[in-house]
């Protein structure tokens, strides 16, 4: 039955806003997909090396095979448009669970490598949906919502890595794989399925962030293709962005070509190159630097765990900041934190400083959690008429490609120079270049706080 009203039904306003439930489900899904599929998988390298007598380079390659599906990221926007964000998200979790569950049945390196690459494909399917999925529920609190969802990745690493290590030590790596697969299907997948009975706030007579649909005529037909009729062009003040009462549609607006033809996107891509070259180099070399400075492997693993903890804090903190303050100011802080992390690790290598090690874990950890949020906020502000599904897919491809290259490149610099002073100085230089190039992004007008508007416009 159809009903037309200028105010949402009273029943829809009672209880917890359904978007919050969706956010909890996405947090738990990321907790398992990344905590189990990426952070914990590093712990499988020693037992696999020992059991199958593979080289350390080969078993380490199983970790990096997770990112071989990076080119598929570019198709994320098209896949959401054709298949739907929900189906893509569910399929991604299911594929990763299936692949982890099959790993104990294999003994061939080639088969394991292919299965690990398939896990990466599932991860890409999951990851590209998050910014778009959250844009369907939040506008004023979009960055905080995305920060909460992404913080689940790092909290997963903080919690699941030690649990996985305990299972491996007590029962072996095969039961650990099965435990991760079970967690993906229960903790990761079931909450997502349970929260998707409602596909958008308009379906329950609400606007984004749970606000009333002021001045909107809402068709409350239970069909998932609920339409919200709102005047979006005259009073939005955001370059054609629709008013806050409008709900995001299932089909992304804009086109990838609109993004790629813009010089500003390529400036952002170059900033991404230098920023994540520093980021990726620090991440892959931190353990070697810490142990080379005379600290124990146990302390090195503790530093890795603490960076994951600070990443969760950074995601939550900067999600809140980006919703309330200038993107320019937040971006400057994030770039400075990256530079401070690189310089701190340089002090660790040169002076064996414990204080510098604490500074590194804090600054770099917060950078890990905050950086993706910042770049997504910039893309949404600079390209309001291009769906976040397309914008994030194109930008995320640049990020992952840089991360794939950054680690081996930093290791190559060390091989050529024989010390980490030159390597870390080069990484610090990349951070400085990213900061300087960002001035071209920030100096253009209109990069203050994001307006309270839906930035996935109705087509």
N, C-alpha and C positions, 0 to 999 in steps of 0.2 A: 504494500500500500504506500502511496506517495503522500507526503505531507509537506506543505510549504510554510515556513515560519521565519521571522526575522531574528528569533532568539533560539538558542539551543534547548533541547528538551531538558527538563529539570533532572530527569534520571541520569542523563549523561554527565551531569556536573558532580555527582556524588562519588565518593571514593577517590582512589589514587588515579591520577591521570594515566591513561593507558600508555602514553609515550614513555613514561618512566619505567613501566614494565618491559617495554621493548628494549630500552636502554640496558636494563639489567641482563636481559637475555643476550644482547650483543656483547656485553662485558664478559659474560661467562663463556660465550663462544670463542672470543679472542683469547681468553684465559687458557683454553685447551688447544686451539689451533696454533698459537705461537708458543705458549708455555710448554706444551707437549711436543709440538712438531718441529720447533726450532731450538729454543733454549735447551730443552732436555736432550735433544738428539746429539748434541756435542758430546755427551757422556757415553754414547755408544761407540765412539771411535776407539778407545783402548781395548774393550773386550772383543770387538770385531777384528782388530789388528792381531790380538793374541790368538783367537780361535782359528782364524782362516790364514794367518801368516801373510796377510797383505801388507804392503808398505804403508807407512803413516800418511804419505802423500795420497795414496789411493783411498784410504778410509776417510781422510779429511775431505777428499773430493765428494764423498757422499753427502757431506754437510752443504757444500756450495752447489751441488746439483739441485738443491731446493730452489735456486734462483734461475735455472735454465729456461723457465717458462716466461721470463721477463718480456719478450716480444708480444706475448698474448695480452699483456696489460693494455696495449693500444686498442684492443678490440673491446675493452670493458664497457664503454659507452654504448657501442652498437649491440653488445650482448644484453645489456639491461633493457634497451629499447625493444629487442626482438623477443627475448626470453622472459624478462621481468626480474627485478632485483631479488625478490624472495626466492624464486626457483634457483637463481644463480648462487645465492648465499647457502641454501640448503644443500645443493649439489656439491659445493666446495667443501663443506664440512664432511659430507658423506664420503667423498672421494678420499680425503685425507685419512678418515677412520679406516676405510677399506684397505688402503695402502699400508698403513702402520700395522694393521692386523695380519696382512700377508707377509710382512718382512720375516717373521720367524720361520716361515716355511721354505725360505730360499737359502742357498749356499753359494750361488754364483755371483761374482761381483757385478757383472754386466746386468743381470736381472735386478739386483738390488739398486743399481744406479738408475735404471729406468723407472723403477718403482718410486725411488726418491724424487726423480724429476716429476713424476705424476703427482706426488704429494705437493710439490711446488705449484703445479697447475691448479690443484684444489685450493691452495692458499691464495692464489691470485684471484680465483673466482670469488672467494670469500671477501678478500680485502677491498676489491674495487667497488663493492656494493655499499660499504659502510658510510662514506660521506653522503651518498645519495639517500640511503635508507634513513639516516638521521635528519636530513633536510625535509623529509615528509612529516616530521613530528615537531621540529624545533626551528625557531628563527632567532628570537632574542637570546636564547640560550644554546644556539647551535654549536659554538666553539667549545663550550663547557660539556655539552652532550658528546661531541666527538672526542674530547679529551678523556671523558669517563670511559667510553668504549675502547679507545686505544690504550688506556692505562691497564685494561685487563690483560693486554699482551705482556706487559712488563711484570705485573703482579703474578701472572702465570709462571713466568720465568723464575721469579723470586721464590714461589711456593713449590712448583713442580720439579725444578731441577734437583733440589736436595731429596725430595721424595723418590724421584726416579733413581738417583744415586743409591739410595737405601735399598730399593727393590733389586737393582743390579747386583749390589754387594751381597744380598741375602739369597736371591733366587736366580739371578742371571739376567741377561739382556732380553731373552725371548719373553719371559713373563712381564718384563717392563714394557715391551711393545704392546702386548695384549692389554695391559692396564691403561696405557695411553689411548688405545683404540676404544676401550670401554668408556673412558672418560669423555672422549669426543662424541660418542653417541648419546650419552646420558647427560652429563653436565653441559656439553656444547650444543647438541642438536635439539634435545627435547624442549628446553625453555624457548628456543626460537619458534618451534612448531606451535607451542601453546599460546604464544603471544600474537600470532599472526592471524587470529580470527578477525581482528580489526586491522584494516590496511592503511587507514589514514584518519586523522582527527575529524574530518568532515563527515565521515561515516557515522560518528556518534554525536554529530551536531556541535562540534567544537572547532575552533581555529587552532593554529599552531601554538605551541607552548601551553595548550589547555585553555586558551583565552576564548571568550564568547565570540561568536561570529557576528559582530556588530555590522549592520548594514548589508548583510549578505543574504541572498535567497538560497537556501540549502535544500537540495533534493535528497531526502533521507531514505530513498530506496535502498534496500539491503544489497543490491547489486554492487560489486566491488568497483564498478566504474562510476562511482558517485561524482557528480559534477557540482562545483561550487561556482556560482555566477557572481563575479565581483568586477567592478570597474578598476582596471589595473593600470591605465596609461596616463591618467590625468594628475593624480595626487601622490604617486609613489615616490617621486623625488630621487629615484635611484636608477636612472638610465633605462626605464622601461620595466623595472622590477615590479611585480604585482604587489598589491597591498597585503598586509599581514593576515587578513582573514582568509585569503585563498590558500588552499591546500595544494601541495605539489601533485602533479599528475604522474601516472605510471610511466608515460613515454617522455624521455628527456627532451628538452627543447634545445635549440641551437644546433650547431654542427661542428665536428672536429676541424673542418676546413676553416671555419671562422676563427678558430683559435690559432691554427698554424700559420695563417696569413698575417697575424698581428706581430709587428716588431717587438711589442712589449712582452709577448710570450717568450720570445727568444732571448730577451734580456733576462727574464726570470729563469730560463733554462740554463743560461751561462752562470748565473748566480748559484743555481742548484749544483752545477758541475763543480765549482770551486768549494762550495759549502760542504757537499757530501764527499768530495775527495779528502778533505780534512777529517770529516766525521768517520768515513770508512777506514782511512789509514789508522786513526787513533784506536778504533774499535778492534781491528785485527792485530795490532801490534802491542796493545797494552800489556798483555800477559808476559810477552817476551821482554818488554822494557822493565816491568816490575821485577821479574825474576833475575834479569841481567843486572839490576841495581842491587842485588843481594838480598832481596826479600824472599820469603819462602813461597813455594807453590800454594800452600794453604792460604796464605795472605793474598796471593794473586787471585785465587778463586773467590775469596771474600770481597775483593775489590770489584770483581765482575758482578757478584750478587748485589753489592751495594749500588752499583750504577743502575741496575734494573730497578731497585727500590726508588732511587732518586728520579729515574725516568717516569715512574708512575706519579710521583709528586709533581714533576715538571708538567706532565700532561694535564693533571687536574688544575694546577695553579695557573698555567698559561691559558687553559681553556676559559677559566673565569676572567682572567685579565683581558683576553681578546674580545670577550663579549661586552666589556665595559670601558676599555680605554683604547687609545690610538693604536692601530696596527703598526704604524711607523715606530712608536716607542717600544712596543713589544718586540718587533723585529730587531731593533738596535740592541736590546738587552740579550736576545738569543744569540746574535752574532758575537757579542762581547763575551758571553759565556763560553761559546765554542773556542774563541781565541784564548781565554783564560784556561780552559781545559788543556789545550795544546801546550801552552807555556808551562803549566803545572807539571805535565808529564815530562817536558824537557828538563825541568828542575829535578824531577825524580831520577832521570837518567844521569844528569851531571853531578848532582849533590847528594843523591841517595836520601832525599828528604822525606820523612814520614808526613810532615805537615803538607808538603806539596802533593803527596799521594791522596790525602784527605780532600784537598782542594780539587784535584783532578776528578775524583769520584763524584764529588758534589756538582761541580760545574758541568762536566761532560754528561753526567746522568740526567740533569735537568734539561740539557740541550737535546738529548735523545728523545725525551718525552714531549718537548715543546716544538721542535723544528717542523715536523709534518703539519701540525696544527697551524703554525704561522704561514707556511706556504699555501695551504688550502685557503686560509683567510684572504691572502693576497689575490689568489686566483678568483675567488668569488667576488671580491671587490672590483678587480680590474675587468672581469668579464661577466657582468651580471646577466647578460643575455645568452650565455652559453651554459648548458647544464653542467652541474658539478660532476655528473657522471663522465662527461667527455673531458672536462678540464682536469680532473684528478687522474684519469687514466693516462692522458698524455704526459702530465707532469711526473706521475709516479714511475712511468717508464724511464724518464730521464734520471730519476733518483736511483732506481735499481741498477740501471746500466752503469752509473757512476760507482755504486757500491761494489759491483762485480769487478771493476777495474782497479779501484782504489787500493784494496788490500794487497794484491800481487804487485802493484806498482810501488807501494811503500816498501814491501819486502825487497824488491829489486834495487831500490835506492840504497837500502842497508847493505845488500850484497856488494854493491859497487863501492860504497864508502867505508864499510867495515865498522861503522858506529852509528848510534841512534841520534847523535847530535844533529847531523845534517838532515836525517830523515824527518825528525820532529820539527826542526826549523822550517823545512819545506812545507810541512803540514800546517804549521802556524802561518806561513806566508799565504797559503791557500785560503785560510780563514780571513786574513786581512784583505785579500783580493775580493772575497765574497762580500765583505762589509763595504768596501769602497764601491763595488758595482751596484750594491743595493741602493746607493744614493740616487742612481738613475731611476730606480723603481719608486723610491720614496718622494722624490722631488716633484713628481707630477701631482696635480691637485686631486683631492678627494680620497686620500688614503688614511683618513682618520678612522673613527669607530665605525663599524659596519652598521648600516641602517637597519631598523627593525622591519625587514621585508623578506619575503621568500626569494631566495636567490637561485631557485630552479624554476624559471618562469613558465607560465602556462603558454603553450604554443597556440 
